[in-house]
Structures are given as C-alpha cells and as structure tokens.
Amino acid sequence: MLNNDTSIKSLLKQLGQRLKEARLDRNESQELFAQRLGLTRQSYSRMEQGSPRTPIGTWLGACSILNRLDGWQVVLAEKEDLFAKFEKKSNKRQRAGGIRKRKK
C-alpha cells in the first residue's frame, strides 16, 4: 500500500507521462487536447507533469477522450471478500432430516 507522498508523486508523474505519450500517439497538441477537456493549455501541461491538484473528473475525461475508461473498472471494482464467498457456498440448504438412509 502506498502511504508516503514520494510514491504518490511518482505515480502521478508516471500517469502524466502516459497521458502525454497517448496524446502524442494521436498527434495532438497540448492546446487541442486541453480544449477538448475544457482546460487551458497551462492547466493541461500541469496535468501531464503530474500535478496532484488535477481533479479526478479531469483524468476521467482524458481517459474517455483516449477510449481508456475500461481501465478504471479495475480501480472501481468492489473488493472481493473470499471468506464471505466461502460462507455463501457452505450455507446451502440441507434436508431437515439430514442425510437419508437407504433401505436394505
């Protein structure tokens, strides 16, 4: 788990770098991409630099433009509780009289 500011800053820089690479792959300028997001070029530039002040909605908007919203499903997925899953399986209904004995 990431608890320190250094790791978070590093991850934001990586995220910004990936955003920049995706934008360049599309051969779009910062100005054009910023307009599509409803940002100034300066605000978008800070986003690519990994600014922690960029709202999550802006990141989701960028992912939407890049057709990469599917990756967020993993982040937003409910945490799987293996113990609850096991209990659910083992709580199957059983006969009231227990196991039926066969006649001889």
Secondary structure, DSSP 8 states (H G I E B T S, - for coil): ---SHHHHHHHHHHHHHHHHHHHHHTT--HHHHHHHHT--HHHHHHHHTT-TTS-HHHHHHHHHHTT-TTHHHHHHS----HHHHHHHHHT----TT-S-----
